[in-house]
Amino acid sequence: MKDKLAAEAAAYFKGHAILLALAKEFCRKYRSLGHFGGRVSLTSLTVEEQRSLAAFLRRKFGEADSVSYKEFSAAWEKTRFGSIPLPDFLLSLMPGNFITKREERQQEQAKRQEIMDRLLAKYPAGPARRWLQALAQGNLHLFAKELYQQEDVLATVACALAMLPAKYERLPLFANRVAQNPHALDFDRTEGRLFLQALAFLQGENVPSAADARTELLYKYRLIRDDILNFATVYGLKAYGEDGGEIAYWREAANSYAPLNVPLREIAAAERILPVEGNADTVYIVENSGVFSTLLDGLQARQKSVPLVALHGQLKAASWALLDRLAASGIRLLYAGDFDPEGLSIASHILNRYEGAALWHMSVNEYAQANLLLPENRLKKLPTSNHPQLTPLVAAMRQEQKVLYQESLLQELQADLWNK
């Protein structure tokens, strides 16, 4: 009998849309309050809706009005359906709406913990565990809350971290080895973005947004992306492969006094990189392509093989790979760049990464020649944490607020190279 009465009550509510809407609102309030209560505001009521409400609640309604749960419950008890507890009726009318937000959060947290426990059991050590522990302990947050519930996505990233290569490997081949899909770790996919975030976390860095910075981050884990378009420009260098044999085309270019644009893939294939002249122990690095080319003119005219590298205004993964190998061979790195925020930022990276690296004609005395004003918005980009070699220069630039481009010091740079 009660089931039949409940069915009739449901039919009545569904036949009066405003009553059904009112029931839904009280269910919504239950989710946020944790109990039935509160008041529902009603606006723009049609004449028919006003009549339906008046018939049920036994009072007059206007175009705008409100109904409390207490009033709604009292009216319910006076109907022929009143023998059915109102919460029970609402539960039968709209199943699924009776989980409070607090209960929902608890369920999500429990599921999240179960997923983490399973993954941590599968990956008890290494970078995968470090990443998973950071997620489990709240020290790292994913970019979307629902990702914590997507075990397959998290498992793919954890697997990738556990399988990081010992030798250089192209990203699509690595992704195929991890997930049998060469596009599994593409950056337009959730797994790819999470993998990038995980690598940045392990490196203690922010997630890079620029393509070159992403390529550099991958390179730190022996993963190669854009290995043709990402290149370094060199002069006067030779290279050796993993088998110890000299790579011929480096030597041929040096013997011909020709520069090389060397793709990242070729640099990664070189085990050692050195100056072609056996007694040379220093490599000169310049920020700007034009300065490199002008210095190259003089070196070629004099048939000198002084080791020279161009950064083209930024440190790409190929540049890092090249400098890493030079530094590992005991070569001293000298850097010359613009006296501006970008040039000093590159200097800071090189000085902090390579022991024994030094500035090349980037002193406070040389900065005294500066006469171009540095805009306020660019002044803010000066390195905040810098190497001791840079400290006096950064202080001088903050005080003078001027820039000096390395073209102004071309004669000094040339003199050093001509005399080698």
Phi and psi in degrees as a GROMACS rama.xvg file:
@    title "Ramachandran Plot"
@    xaxis  label "Phi"
@    yaxis  label "Psi"
@TYPE xy
-66.2211  -36.8846  LYS-2
-63.0892  -39.7729  ASP-3
-65.0199  -40.7103  LYS-4
-65.4752  -39.5497  LEU-5
-64.642  -38.1121  ALA-6
-65.9096  -38.7728  ALA-7
-66.3631  -39.9391  GLU-8
-63.7089  -41.1928  ALA-9
-63.4053  -41.8339  ALA-10
-63.792  -38.8033  ALA-11
-63.0562  -47.017  TYR-12
-64.8906  -41.0308  PHE-13
-69.4842  -22.5264  LYS-14
-82.8166  -9.70269  GLY-15
-126.632  94.8093  HIS-16
-56.191  -35.1233  ALA-17
-68.246  -34.5391  ILE-18
-69.9631  -38.6124  LEU-19
-64.5497  -40.3756  LEU-20
-64.192  -38.9068  ALA-21
-63.9616  -42.2737  LEU-22
-61.7029  -41.6328  ALA-23
-63.0144  -39.1668  LYS-24
-65.639  -38.9811  GLU-25
-68.9684  -32.9809  PHE-26
-65.9026  -40.5078  CYS-27
-62.3003  -41.6685  ARG-28
-65.1982  -34.2651  LYS-29
-60.8259  -39.743  TYR-30
-61.9545  -38.3793  ARG-31
-85.7485  -35.3567  SER-32
-84.6028  -30.2623  LEU-33
88.8927  0.795474  GLY-34
-157.82  164.951  HIS-35
-77.7298  132.776  PHE-36
169.275  -167.372  GLY-37
85.8989  -171.957  GLY-38
-137.549  140.257  ARG-39
-109.513  126.203  VAL-40
-88.7182  139.167  SER-41
-122.764  131.582  LEU-42
-130.895  159.057  THR-43
51.8985  43.1023  SER-44
-71.188  132.7  LEU-45
-76.041  167.443  THR-46
-60.8001  -41.3456  VAL-47
-63.5949  -40.775  GLU-48
-65.7831  -39.566  GLU-49
-60.7426  -40.3267  GLN-50
-65.855  -42.2651  ARG-51
-62.062  -43.4225  SER-52
-66.1458  -42.2882  LEU-53
-63.2229  -39.6239  ALA-54
-66.1793  -37.4644  ALA-55
-80.7737  -43.293  PHE-56
-94.3447  -7.55211  LEU-57
59.2319  45.6668  ARG-58
-155.282  165.351  ARG-59
-79.4349  141.771  LYS-60
-121.157  147.032  PHE-61
-104.948  -170.217  GLY-62
-66.0938  -32.7735  GLU-63
-125.997  133.211  ALA-64
-160.021  -176.43  ASP-65
-147.529  156.293  SER-66
-134.692  129.18  VAL-67
-88.0323  157.35  SER-68
-63.2989  -35.5831  TYR-69
-60.5057  -44.3102  LYS-70
-66.1339  -43.1548  GLU-71
-61.3924  -42.9967  PHE-72
-65.9931  -41.1366  SER-73
-63.7676  -41.0367  ALA-74
-65.9888  -39.7565  ALA-75
-58.293  -43.3006  TRP-76
-65.1158  -22.1159  GLU-77
-88.7488  -6.37646  LYS-78
-86.2717  172.262  THR-79
-70.4971  -8.12186  ARG-80
-93.7718  1.3857  PHE-81
-61.6594  -18.6018  GLY-82
-70.4295  -15.3709  SER-83
-90.7052  123.509  ILE-84
-56.3617  131.693  PRO-85
-56.393  -45.4408  LEU-86
-57.3969  -38.0335  PRO-87
-65.1117  -40.1554  ASP-88
-64.6986  -45.9431  PHE-89
-61.9819  -37.6374  LEU-90
-62.0203  -41.5001  LEU-91
-72.6478  -30.3365  SER-92
-73.5354  -40.1213  LEU-93
-135.867  73.0289  MET-94
-62.4224  143.991  PRO-95
99.9273  -17.4145  GLY-96
-90.8746  2.37309  ASN-97
-102.943  17.2889  PHE-98
-96.1097  121.031  ILE-99
-70.5585  161.071  THR-100
-62.1826  -34.7769  LYS-101
-64.4075  -44.5851  ARG-102
-64.4908  -37.9787  GLU-103
-63.0334  -43.4044  GLU-104
-62.9814  -39.6635  ARG-105
-64.133  -40.3388  GLN-106
-65.4518  -42.5836  GLN-107
-62.194  -42.7581  GLU-108
-64.3749  -39.6586  GLN-109
-64.4147  -43.5308  ALA-110
-65.2021  -41.3748  LYS-111
-60.149  -42.4916  ARG-112
-66.1257  -39.0766  GLN-113
-61.2786  -43.2621  GLU-114
-62.8809  -46.3679  ILE-115
-62.4853  -40.8387  MET-116
-61.8956  -41.9858  ASP-117
-65.5471  -44.0102  ARG-118
-69.1836  -39.081  LEU-119
-65.3975  -34.1671  LEU-120
-67.1181  -33.0984  ALA-121
-78.4002  -31.2004  LYS-122
-122.329  81.6963  TYR-123
-80.1101  -3.81134  PRO-124
-154.026  171.503  ALA-125
82.5203  -171.47  GLY-126
-62.138  -32.5396  PRO-127
-61.9518  -44.0034  ALA-128
-65.6946  -41.7178  ARG-129
-57.627  -43.1586  ARG-130
-67.1566  -46.7612  TRP-131
-63.7954  -40.5441  LEU-132
-63.3816  -39.6423  GLN-133
-62.6988  -39.088  ALA-134
-67.349  -45.779  LEU-135
-64.4186  -34.8369  ALA-136
-91.5129  -1.02348  GLN-137
78.3224  14.9766  GLY-138
-83.3623  -11.2225  ASN-139
-140.465  136.014  LEU-140
-118.334  132.069  HIS-141
-71.1305  158.848  LEU-142
-78.4502  -5.15563  PHE-143
-146.651  131.93  ALA-144
-59.6989  -37.1184  LYS-145
-67.3942  -16.2255  GLU-146
-65.9912  -26.2157  LEU-147
-63.5493  -21.5021  TYR-148
-94.6734  -5.67895  GLN-149
-96.4669  83.949  GLN-150
-61.7865  -35.5763  GLU-151
-65.15  -38.6056  ASP-152
-67.0765  -47.7991  VAL-153
-62.0273  -37.9914  LEU-154
-65.7031  -37.9563  ALA-155
-62.8731  -44.69  THR-156
-66.5666  -43.1784  VAL-157
-61.0739  -41.0951  ALA-158
-62.9088  -42.1456  CYS-159
-61.7613  -41.4686  ALA-160
-66.1504  -35.2331  LEU-161
-73.6314  -19.8334  ALA-162
-109.889  17.6894  MET-163
-52.1254  134.085  LEU-164
-73.5185  150.865  PRO-165
-84.946  -25.8116  ALA-166
-119.414  160.392  LYS-167
-60.5241  136.002  TYR-168
-144.456  139.845  GLU-169
-71.0786  142.988  ARG-170
-56.1666  -45.8134  LEU-171
-61.4401  -38.0648  PRO-172
-68.6417  -38.986  LEU-173
-63.5617  -44.9599  PHE-174
-61.2186  -38.663  ALA-175
-66.9711  -36.1224  ASN-176
-67.612  -34.3277  ARG-177
-78.7695  -47.2836  VAL-178
-126.407  10.3296  ALA-179
56.972  30.7399  GLN-180
-150.027  113.296  ASN-181
-64.7517  -16.2475  PRO-182
-101.219  5.40855  HIS-183
-59.8676  -29.9095  ALA-184
-110.836  19.1908  LEU-185
-61.7714  147.475  ASP-186
-74.0122  -9.84724  PHE-187
-89.7126  3.374  ASP-188
-107.905  152.7  ARG-189
-57.6376  -44.3357  THR-190
-60.3845  -39.977  GLU-191
-66.1692  -41.2758  GLY-192
-68.0134  -39.4044  ARG-193
-66.9934  -38.9882  LEU-194
-62.2345  -42.742  PHE-195
-62.9908  -43.231  LEU-196
-61.7466  -40.3328  GLN-197
-64.6504  -43.3308  ALA-198
-64.0282  -40.9691  LEU-199
-63.154  -41.123  ALA-200
-60.8979  -46.8013  PHE-201
-63.0789  -28.6573  LEU-202
-86.8793  -9.60102  GLN-203
74.1609  31.474  GLY-204
-122.79  166.82  GLU-205
-77.5526  156.216  ASN-206
-67.9232  122.189  VAL-207
-73.4018  146.11  PRO-208
-106.954  -30.8955  SER-209
-73.3383  144.556  ALA-210
-59.9666  -43.1811  ALA-211
-64.396  -38.994  ASP-212
-67.2573  -35.7812  ALA-213
-66.1307  -42.6388  ARG-214
-61.6056  -40.7608  THR-215
-63.957  -42.4456  GLU-216
-61.4888  -44.2481  LEU-217
-61.8757  -40.6223  LEU-218
-59.8633  -35.3194  TYR-219
-60.7381  -22.1491  LYS-220
-108.645  22.9928  TYR-221
62.6391  30.594  ARG-222
-110.948  130.003  LEU-223
-111.481  129.269  ILE-224
-133.276  143.61  ARG-225
53.4754  51.557  ASP-226
-82.401  -0.94443  ASP-227
-102.038  -49.4569  ILE-228
-73.3012  -20.6854  LEU-229
-91.2231  109.729  ASN-230
-139.712  164.635  PHE-231
-120.056  145.849  ALA-232
-103.676  123.718  THR-233
-131.72  161.728  VAL-234
-149.766  136.396  TYR-235
74.6198  29.8155  GLY-236
-121.322  156.592  LEU-237
-127.837  160.087  LYS-238
-139.941  153.572  ALA-239
-127.005  140.54  TYR-240
-82.92  -179.028  GLY-241
-62.3103  -27.2228  GLU-242
-82.1404  0.0599184  ASP-243
89.5105  -9.67864  GLY-244
-79.8328  146.857  GLY-245
-72.909  139.364  GLU-246
-84.3469  116.789  ILE-247
-60.6968  -43.963  ALA-248
-68.6132  -26.1137  TYR-249
-62.451  -48.286  TRP-250
-63.1273  -42.1275  ARG-251
-62.7055  -41.5481  GLU-252
-64.1815  -43.2667  ALA-253
-64.2495  -42.3827  ALA-254
-65.9554  -26.3298  ASN-255
-91.2807  2.47396  SER-256
55.1972  43.4257  TYR-257
-114.745  143.839  ALA-258
-78.2359  161.013  PRO-259
-127.224  133.471  LEU-260
-94.3784  104.07  ASN-261
-101.541  116.561  VAL-262
-64.7838  156.494  PRO-263
-54.8348  -38.7087  LEU-264
-60.8772  -35.5045  ARG-265
-77.1524  -35.2363  GLU-266
-66.5077  -41.768  ILE-267
-64.0665  -27.779  ALA-268
-77.7625  -13.4344  ALA-269
-89.2683  128.723  ALA-270
-80.0268  -39.6685  GLU-271
-135.643  143.895  ARG-272
-131.155  132.717  ILE-273
-141.909  162.687  LEU-274
-61.9136  143.24  PRO-275
-69.0578  -31.069  VAL-276
-79.0603  123.623  GLU-277
-61.4698  -28.0539  GLY-278
-91.3798  -1.05646  ASN-279
-79.7852  134.852  ALA-280
-125.811  10.7221  ASP-281
-133.853  140.063  THR-282
-118.144  133.697  VAL-283
-98.4357  130.988  TYR-284
-118.624  129.268  ILE-285
-120.745  147.13  VAL-286
-74.108  -40.3818  GLU-287
-103.935  141.29  ASN-288
-63.4169  -41.3669  SER-289
-63.3321  -40.3888  GLY-290
-65.8758  -43.6194  VAL-291
-56.5948  -47.0714  PHE-292
-64.8691  -39.4087  SER-293
-67.0519  -42.8381  THR-294
-62.7017  -37.4971  LEU-295
-63.5089  -39.0768  LEU-296
-53.6212  -48.429  ASP-297
-68.3119  -38.7545  GLY-298
-65.6095  -41.0984  LEU-299
-66.9359  -41.033  GLN-300
-62.2686  -32.6142  ALA-301
-94.9773  -1.10466  ARG-302
51.9916  50.928  GLN-303
-108.577  141.555  LYS-304
-109.119  44.0772  SER-305
-65.8944  125.793  VAL-306
-63.5722  127.605  PRO-307
-140.952  140.067  LEU-308
-131.666  137.071  VAL-309
-108.57  134.111  ALA-310
-96.3141  -13.5497  LEU-311
56.6654  36.5887  HIS-312
85.174  -2.22791  GLY-313
-160.152  154.129  GLN-314
-91.0538  99.5656  LEU-315
-86.6137  170.205  LYS-316
-58.3471  -37.3442  ALA-317
-63.4148  -38.6776  ALA-318
-64.62  -44.7475  SER-319
-60.2986  -43.6556  TRP-320
-61.1709  -41.413  ALA-321
-64.972  -51.1695  LEU-322
-64.8469  -35.9322  LEU-323
-57.2433  -44.0887  ASP-324
-72.315  -36.383  ARG-325
-64.2805  -46.5449  LEU-326
-63.694  -38.8973  ALA-327
-65.094  -23.3723  ALA-328
-88.529  5.04401  SER-329
83.7403  15.9563  GLY-330
-82.9332  136.931  ILE-331
-81.9366  135.854  ARG-332
-107.888  126.376  LEU-333
-115.911  128.258  LEU-334
-117.536  133.443  TYR-335
-124.377  125.046  ALA-336
-140.832  -176.988  GLY-337
-70.1025  150.281  ASP-338
-86.6233  68.8822  PHE-339
-144.765  172.069  ASP-340
-56.1428  -39.4651  PRO-341
-69.2227  -43.554  GLU-342
-63.8578  -39.9922  GLY-343
-72.1586  -30.851  LEU-344
-65.0631  -43.7929  SER-345
-61.7064  -43.9503  ILE-346
-58.5028  -43.5203  ALA-347
-61.0175  -42.928  SER-348
-62.687  -45.1327  HIS-349
-67.2531  -45.5539  ILE-350
-64.2073  -38.2763  LEU-351
-77.6332  -22.6711  ASN-352
-89.5911  -32.9523  ARG-353
-119.772  117.601  TYR-354
-65.0629  132.767  GLU-355
89.9478  -9.50739  GLY-356
-65.4859  150.679  ALA-357
-146.369  163.121  ALA-358
-80.9932  149.031  LEU-359
-122.09  108.613  TRP-360
52.2004  51.3038  HIS-361
-134.38  52.1325  MET-362
-96.8124  167.323  SER-363
-62.572  -37.5421  VAL-364
-62.1122  -40.8722  ASN-365
-71.7429  -32.3605  GLU-366
-64.8036  -22.8481  TYR-367
-59.1739  -18.1673  ALA-368
-75.4203  -12.8572  GLN-369
-61.036  136.579  ALA-370
-138.777  0.940644  ASN-371
-94.7832  131.38  LEU-372
-69.8655  142.223  LEU-373
-99.2061  115.725  LEU-374
-58.3417  150.895  PRO-375
-57.546  -40.8705  GLU-376
-66.3613  -26.5408  ASN-377
-86.1351  -28.7586  ARG-378
-59.1358  -34.9219  LEU-379
-66.3193  -15.91  LYS-380
-88.5351  -0.771646  LYS-381
-59.3266  143.728  LEU-382
-56.247  135.432  PRO-383
-90.1576  -42.58  THR-384
-104.737  109.57  SER-385
-128.481  168.13  ASN-386
-74.9345  150.647  HIS-387
-53.0049  -32.1981  PRO-388
-65.058  -26.095  GLN-389
-92.797  -19.1656  LEU-390
-52.1639  -52.1943  THR-391
-64.753  -32.7275  PRO-392
-70.3401  -43.4837  LEU-393
-61.5546  -41.9826  VAL-394
-61.7123  -42.4717  ALA-395
-64.9061  -39.12  ALA-396
-69.2277  -35.9213  MET-397
-65.7822  -33.8874  ARG-398
-78.1588  -46.8232  GLN-399
-82.4657  -30.0551  GLU-400
55.496  48.6687  GLN-401
-133.039  161.072  LYS-402
-119.18  154.282  VAL-403
-138.462  125.296  LEU-404
-92.9454  148.065  TYR-405
-66.886  -14.9283  GLN-406
-59.9162  -28.0632  GLU-407
-69.4897  -17.0495  SER-408
-111.35  20.9075  LEU-409
-60.4153  -40.0225  LEU-410
-62.5446  -40.2343  GLN-411
-64.8441  -41.3226  GLU-412
-64.5017  -43.5913  LEU-413
-61.4968  -43.5839  GLN-414
-58.5346  -40.7977  ALA-415
-62.8423  -42.4278  ASP-416
-75.5946  -38.2338  LEU-417
-64.2881  -30.192  TRP-418
-89.1186  1.28851  ASN-419
